[in-house]
């Protein structure tokens, strides 16, 4: 996933929340700090420069690989684009 900042000032204090399928967990996260509470995984990270991006990589661990895709995503409480 990529946090994109098309604005003219650095984006600080951003939060991405991803909803995973029931029974899934996030693992091997890079590019952000994270915590998981049930199906919700919350990512936070460094400021994103004006016009810049921050990549977040993570694996979803689940017993059923068909339901591996996230069920929802928000950035600062607004829907993510491209989910």
MMTF fields as JSON, N, C-alpha, C and O atoms, coordinates in Angstrom:
{
  "mmtfVersion": "1.0.0",
  "mmtfProducer": "UNKNOWN",
  "numBonds": 331,
  "numAtoms": 332,
  "numGroups": 83,
  "numChains": 1,
  "numModels": 1,
  "chainsPerModel": [1],
  "groupsPerChain": [83],
  "chainIdList": ["A"],
  "bondAtomList": [4, 2, 8, 6, 12, 10, 16, 14, 20, 18, 24, 22, 28, 26, 32, 30, 36, 34, 40, 38, 44, 42, 48, 46, 52, 50, 56, 54, 60, 58, 64, 62, 68, 66, 72, 70, 76, 74, 80, 78, 84, 82, 88, 86, 92, 90, 96, 94, 100, 98, 104, 102, 108, 106, 112, 110, 116, 114, 120, 118, 124, 122, 128, 126, 132, 130, 136, 134, 140, 138, 144, 142, 148, 146, 152, 150, 156, 154, 160, 158, 164, 162, 168, 166, 172, 170, 176, 174, 180, 178, 184, 182, 188, 186, 192, 190, 196, 194, 200, 198, 204, 202, 208, 206, 212, 210, 216, 214, 220, 218, 224, 222, 228, 226, 232, 230, 236, 234, 240, 238, 244, 242, 248, 246, 252, 250, 256, 254, 260, 258, 264, 262, 268, 266, 272, 270, 276, 274, 280, 278, 284, 282, 288, 286, 292, 290, 296, 294, 300, 298, 304, 302, 308, 306, 312, 310, 316, 314, 320, 318, 324, 322, 328, 326],
  "bondOrderList": [1, 1, 1, 1, 1, 1, 1, 1, 1, 1, 1, 1, 1, 1, 1, 1, 1, 1, 1, 1, 1, 1, 1, 1, 1, 1, 1, 1, 1, 1, 1, 1, 1, 1, 1, 1, 1, 1, 1, 1, 1, 1, 1, 1, 1, 1, 1, 1, 1, 1, 1, 1, 1, 1, 1, 1, 1, 1, 1, 1, 1, 1, 1, 1, 1, 1, 1, 1, 1, 1, 1, 1, 1, 1, 1, 1, 1, 1, 1, 1, 1, 1],
  "groupList": [{"groupName": "UNK", "atomNameList": ["N", "CA", "C", "O"], "elementList": ["N", "C", "C", "O"], "formalChargeList": [0, 0, 0, 0], "bondAtomList": [1, 0, 2, 1, 3, 2], "bondOrderList": [1, 1, 2], "singleLetterCode": "X", "chemCompType": "L-PEPTIDE LINKING"}],
  "groupTypeList": [0, 0, 0, 0, 0, 0, 0, 0, 0, 0, 0, 0, 0, 0, 0, 0, 0, 0, 0, 0, 0, 0, 0, 0, 0, 0, 0, 0, 0, 0, 0, 0, 0, 0, 0, 0, 0, 0, 0, 0, 0, 0, 0, 0, 0, 0, 0, 0, 0, 0, 0, 0, 0, 0, 0, 0, 0, 0, 0, 0, 0, 0, 0, 0, 0, 0, 0, 0, 0, 0, 0, 0, 0, 0, 0, 0, 0, 0, 0, 0, 0, 0, 0],
  "groupIdList": [1, 2, 3, 4, 5, 6, 7, 8, 9, 10, 11, 12, 13, 14, 15, 16, 17, 18, 19, 20, 21, 22, 23, 24, 25, 26, 27, 28, 29, 30, 31, 32, 33, 34, 35, 36, 37, 38, 39, 40, 41, 42, 43, 44, 45, 46, 47, 48, 49, 50, 51, 52, 53, 54, 55, 56, 57, 58, 59, 60, 61, 62, 63, 64, 65, 66, 67, 68, 69, 70, 71, 72, 73, 74, 75, 76, 77, 78, 79, 80, 81, 82, 83],
  "secStructList": [7, 3, 3, 3, 7, 7, 1, 1, 1, 7, 5, 7, 1, 7, 3, 3, 3, 3, 3, 7, 7, 6, 6, 7, 3, 3, 3, 3, 3, 3, 1, 1, 3, 3, 3, 3, 3, 6, 6, 3, 3, 3, 3, 3, 7, 1, 7, 5, 7, 6, 6, 7, 3, 3, 3, 7, 3, 3, 3, 3, 3, 7, 1, 7, 4, 4, 4, 7, 1, 7, 1, 3, 3, 3, 3, 6, 6, 3, 3, 7, 1, 7, 7],
  "xCoordList": [0.848, 0.0, 0.906, 2.03, 0.405, 1.202, 0.392, -0.743, 0.99, 0.404, 0.957, 2.168, 0.068, 0.439, 0.079, -1.021, 0.99, 0.718, 0.84, 1.933, -0.284, -0.233, -0.206, -0.082, -0.321, -0.386, 0.945, 1.969, 0.912, 2.088, 2.852, 3.875, 2.387, 3.083, 3.22, 2.447, 4.191, 4.351, 3.09, 2.431, 2.772, 1.636, 2.201, 2.944, 1.844, 2.319, 1.143, -0.001, 1.432, 0.394, -0.66, -1.798, -0.322, -1.311, -1.546, -0.682, -2.755, -3.141, -3.893, -4.843, -3.47, -4.175, -4.715, -3.98, -6.008, -6.613, -7.132, -7.935, -6.662, -7.067, -7.88, -7.489, -9.018, -9.848, -9.571, -9.808, -9.069, -8.744, -9.909, -10.765, -9.951, -10.972, -10.833, -9.734, -11.926, -11.936, -10.905, -10.818, -10.127, -9.134, -7.795, -6.885, -7.656, -6.408, -5.534, -6.011, -4.25, -3.336, -2.307, -1.984, -1.798, -0.741, 0.601, 0.741, 1.59, 2.934, 3.943, 3.583, 5.188, 6.295, 6.011, 6.141, 5.622, 5.287, 6.559, 7.421, 6.666, 7.75, 7.149, 6.117, 7.79, 7.362, 6.45, 6.086, 6.057, 5.159, 5.197, 5.551, 4.83, 4.558, 3.154, 2.335, 2.86, 1.54, 1.128, 1.952, -0.184, -0.764, -2.049, -2.728, -2.371, -3.594, -4.492, -4.045, -5.779, -6.806, -7.962, -8.741, -8.077, -9.102, -8.829, -7.739, -9.818, -9.681, -9.032, -8.661, -8.89, -8.347, -6.847, -6.351, -6.129, -4.694, -4.484, -4.89, -3.85, -3.605, -2.136, -1.261, -1.871, -0.516, -0.304, -1.181, 0.839, 1.246, 2.7, 3.42, 3.126, 4.503, 5.058, 4.46, 6.217, 6.914, 6.163, 5.314, 6.494, 5.895, 6.155, 7.217, 5.166, 5.299, 5.499, 4.64, 6.617, 6.958, 5.901, 5.186, 5.809, 4.904, 5.224, 6.375, 4.212, 4.401, 5.04, 5.353, 5.236, 5.925, 5.001, 3.78, 5.601, 4.857, 5.589, 6.788, 4.853, 5.412, 4.833, 3.621, 5.681, 5.221, 5.113, 5.983, 4.032, 3.829, 3.647, 2.792, 4.467, 4.358, 4.02, 4.562, 3.101, 2.761, 2.171, 1.588, 2.332, 1.727, 0.458, 0.376, -0.523, -1.741, -1.67, -1.575, -1.716, -1.664, -3.073, -3.758, -3.502, -4.824, -4.817, -4.0, -5.721, -5.831, -6.502, -6.35, -7.24, -7.985, -7.437, -7.848, -6.518, -5.9, -6.876, -6.545, -8.061, -9.053, -9.561, -9.903, -9.617, -10.143, -9.026, -9.204, -7.895, -6.714, -6.807, -6.158, -7.579, -7.645, -8.318, -9.28, -7.818, -8.478, -9.935, -10.292, -10.759, -12.181, -12.504, -13.589, -11.581, -11.807, -10.509, -9.537, -10.503, -9.304, -9.698, -10.524, -9.097, -9.27, -7.913, -6.995, -7.804, -6.646, -7.194, -7.987, -6.777, -7.292, -8.819, -9.418, -9.428, -10.889, -11.624, -12.852, -10.889, -11.506, -11.205, -10.136, -12.12, -11.885, -10.604, -10.281, -9.889, -8.693, -9.114, -10.216, -8.242, -8.467, -7.771, -6.71, -8.353, -7.705, -7.717, -6.89, -8.617, -8.679, -9.431, -9.592],
  "yCoordList": [-1.135, 0.0, 1.213, 1.158, 2.337, 3.556, 4.716, 4.95, 5.445, 6.686, 7.789, 8.003, 8.491, 9.516, 10.886, 11.073, 11.841, 13.205, 14.154, 14.635, 14.429, 15.336, 16.81, 17.688, 17.085, 18.456, 19.183, 18.62, 20.451, 21.299, 21.361, 22.042, 20.67, 20.631, 19.182, 18.325, 18.901, 17.527, 17.037, 17.804, 15.769, 15.14, 14.459, 13.483, 14.98, 14.406, 13.811, 14.234, 12.841, 12.269, 11.472, 11.39, 10.883, 10.113, 8.741, 8.193, 8.209, 6.892, 6.148, 6.674, 4.925, 4.043, 2.874, 2.247, 2.584, 1.435, 0.483, 0.863, -0.755, -1.792, -2.834, -3.27, -3.226, -4.276, -5.577, -5.684, -6.559, -7.858, -8.822, -8.601, -9.892, -10.916, -11.546, -11.608, -12.0, -12.641, -13.772, -14.569, -13.835, -14.879, -14.6, -15.425, -13.452, -13.095, -12.249, -11.646, -12.219, -11.357, -10.76, -11.339, -9.591, -8.944, -9.438, -9.762, -9.494, -9.92, -9.274, -8.783, -9.276, -8.77, -7.367, -7.122, -6.452, -5.084, -4.254, -4.286, -3.504, -2.541, -1.22, -1.201, -0.121, 1.197, 1.931, 3.075, 1.305, 1.953, 1.213, 0.036, 1.913, 1.261, 0.692, 1.214, -0.359, -0.96, -1.679, -2.054, -1.857, -2.682, -3.287, -2.688, -4.469, -5.138, -5.353, -5.784, -5.045, -5.273, -5.962, -5.311, -7.265, -8.023, -7.987, -8.343, -7.559, -7.494, -6.197, -6.091, -5.211, -3.905, -3.83, -4.152, -3.397, -3.162, -1.664, -1.123, -1.005, 0.433, 0.672, 0.171, 1.451, 1.796, 3.292, 4.094, 3.668, 5.07, 5.133, 4.137, 6.308, 6.364, 7.756, 8.707, 7.87, 9.157, 10.14, 9.754, 11.405, 12.434, 12.087, 11.575, 12.377, 12.173, 13.556, 14.429, 13.742, 15.035, 15.482, 14.66, 16.797, 17.345, 16.703, 16.71, 16.151, 15.489, 14.112, 13.494, 13.626, 12.356, 11.196, 11.349, 10.041, 8.832, 8.061, 8.244, 7.204, 6.293, 4.906, 4.712, 3.949, 2.586, 1.814, 1.906, 1.055, 0.15, -1.235, -1.453, -2.156, -3.534, -4.432, -4.28, -5.383, -6.342, -7.595, -7.56, -8.688, -9.952, -10.152, -9.736, -10.789, -11.181, -12.684, -13.439, -13.103, -14.529, -14.998, -14.425, -16.058, -16.623, -18.077, -18.483, -18.844, -20.253, -20.411, -21.448, -19.397, -19.454, -18.398, -17.241, -18.76, -17.766, -17.079, -16.032, -17.631, -16.994, -15.701, -14.763, -15.63, -14.446, -13.566, -12.912, -13.542, -12.829, -11.312, -10.578, -10.829, -9.396, -8.637, -9.13, -7.431, -6.604, -6.322, -6.236, -6.181, -5.915, -4.429, -4.019, -3.626, -2.191, -1.473, -2.083, -0.153, 0.635, 2.099, 2.592, 2.797, 4.243, 4.908, 4.308, 6.155, 7.0, 8.215, 8.967, 8.414, 9.526, 9.575, 10.639, 8.411, 8.209, 8.46, 8.545, 8.58, 8.699, 7.432, 6.851, 6.977, 5.737, 5.798, 6.825, 4.685, 4.577, 4.527, 4.084, 4.975, 4.839, 3.562, 3.21, 2.884, 1.752, 0.452, -0.419, 0.287, -0.974, -2.008, -3.142],
  "zCoordList": [0.0, 0.0, 0.0, 0.499, -0.575, -0.667, -0.111, -0.526, 0.838, 1.342, 0.458, 0.408, -0.24, -1.212, -0.655, -0.134, -0.757, -0.31, -1.495, -1.795, -2.178, -3.323, -2.91, -3.764, -1.612, -1.127, -1.171, -1.557, -0.765, -0.801, 0.507, 0.585, 1.538, 2.822, 3.281, 2.853, 4.143, 4.638, 5.367, 6.068, 5.193, 5.889, 7.131, 7.034, 8.286, 9.544, 10.298, 10.125, 11.124, 11.965, 11.221, 11.683, 10.085, 9.312, 9.959, 10.643, 9.711, 10.214, 9.128, 8.547, 8.854, 7.923, 8.737, 9.5, 8.567, 9.239, 8.167, 7.315, 8.224, 7.277, 8.041, 9.124, 7.464, 8.061, 7.32, 6.117, 8.052, 7.473, 7.656, 8.512, 6.859, 7.053, 8.449, 9.0, 8.996, 10.314, 10.347, 9.412, 11.427, 11.593, 10.935, 11.019, 10.28, 9.6, 10.516, 11.478, 10.197, 10.94, 9.992, 8.955, 10.369, 9.606, 10.121, 11.3, 9.229, 9.599, 8.661, 7.591, 9.061, 8.244, 7.692, 6.493, 8.588, 8.208, 8.088, 8.966, 6.979, 6.801, 6.344, 5.674, 6.703, 6.25, 7.198, 6.927, 8.323, 9.274, 10.601, 10.66, 11.657, 12.929, 12.827, 12.071, 13.565, 13.428, 14.696, 15.53, 14.81, 15.869, 15.328, 14.494, 15.807, 15.367, 16.558, 17.62, 16.374, 17.378, 16.667, 15.97, 16.836, 16.112, 14.625, 14.18, 13.854, 12.404, 11.927, 10.758, 12.81, 12.424, 12.653, 13.733, 11.608, 11.704, 11.476, 10.448, 12.438, 12.368, 12.077, 12.783, 11.021, 10.609, 10.827, 10.507, 11.363, 11.473, 11.053, 11.117, 10.623, 10.166, 10.103, 10.606, 9.475, 9.402, 8.508, 7.705, 8.665, 7.806, 6.345, 5.991, 5.506, 4.065, 3.44, 3.562, 2.784, 2.188, 1.188, 0.614, 0.986, -0.028, -1.371, -1.807, -2.025, -3.311, -3.199, -4.217, -1.985, -1.778, -1.449, -1.394, -1.233, -0.893, 0.202, 0.413, 0.888, 1.872, 1.6, 1.696, 1.265, 0.996, 2.311, 3.177, 2.439, 3.568, 2.963, 2.105, 3.429, 2.942, 4.115, 5.209, 3.869, 4.916, 4.295, 3.211, 4.998, 4.594, 5.41, 6.566, 4.8, 5.514, 5.699, 4.732, 6.94, 7.268, 7.585, 8.433, 6.883, 7.092, 6.648, 5.821, 7.198, 6.812, 5.451, 4.804, 5.01, 3.746, 2.787, 2.867, 1.879, 0.992, 0.047, -0.51, -0.152, -1.028, -0.394, -1.114, 0.937, 1.628, 2.173, 3.2, 1.51, 1.989, 1.814, 2.56, 0.87, 0.581, 1.718, 2.306, 2.035, 3.046, 2.678, 1.503, 3.707, 3.492, 3.534, 3.121, 4.024, 4.104, 4.415, 4.861, 4.173, 4.413, 4.53, 3.762, 5.503, 5.618, 5.837, 6.396, 5.388, 5.667, 6.379, 5.813, 7.618, 8.424, 8.379, 8.221, 8.52, 8.589, 7.271, 7.26, 6.162, 4.83, 4.055, 4.237, 3.187, 2.439, 1.606, 1.009, 1.581, 0.742, -0.73, -1.056, -1.591, -3.033, -3.493, -2.977, -4.441, -5.067, -4.301, -4.572, -3.358, -2.623, -3.426, -2.975]
}
